[in-house]
């Protein structure tokens, strides 16, 4: 019982860390993308796909 609980806790921790990493990566990607759009607004296709 305790071993199963430990495994589920580890899975929850792994999922939480994965979600946190995805969130940080997504926010950084959005920041860099908005900066690129501000500096170079004539990028074809990329702005259309992300809206």
C-alpha positions in Angstrom: 0.0 0.0 0.0 2.7 2.5 0.9 4.7 1.5 -2.1 1.8 2.1 -4.4 1.2 5.5 -2.7 4.8 6.4 -3.2 4.6 5.5 -6.9 1.5 7.6 -7.4 3.1 10.5 -5.5 6.1 10.2 -7.8 3.9 10.2 -10.9 2.0 13.3 -9.6 5.3 15.1 -8.9 6.6 14.2 -12.4 3.4 15.4 -14.1 3.5 18.7 -12.0 7.1 19.4 -12.9 6.3 18.6 -16.6 3.4 21.0 -16.6 5.5 23.7 -14.9 8.3 23.3 -17.5 5.7 23.5 -20.3 4.3 26.7 -18.8 7.7 28.3 -18.4 8.7 27.3 -21.9 5.4 28.5 -23.4 5.6 31.9 -21.7 9.2 32.4 -22.8 8.3 31.3 -26.3 5.4 33.8 -26.4 7.7 36.6 -25.1 10.3 35.9 -27.8 7.6 35.5 -30.4 6.0 38.9 -29.6 9.5 40.5 -29.6 10.2 39.0 -33.0 6.8 40.3 -34.2 7.6 43.8 -33.0 11.0 43.9 -34.6 10.1 42.1 -37.8 6.4 42.2 -38.6 6.8 40.8 -42.1 7.1 37.1 -41.2 4.9 35.2 -43.6 2.5 32.6 -42.3 3.6 32.4 -38.7 1.2 35.1 -37.4 -1.7 33.4 -39.3 -1.1 30.0 -37.8 -0.9 31.3 -34.2 -4.1 33.2 -34.2 
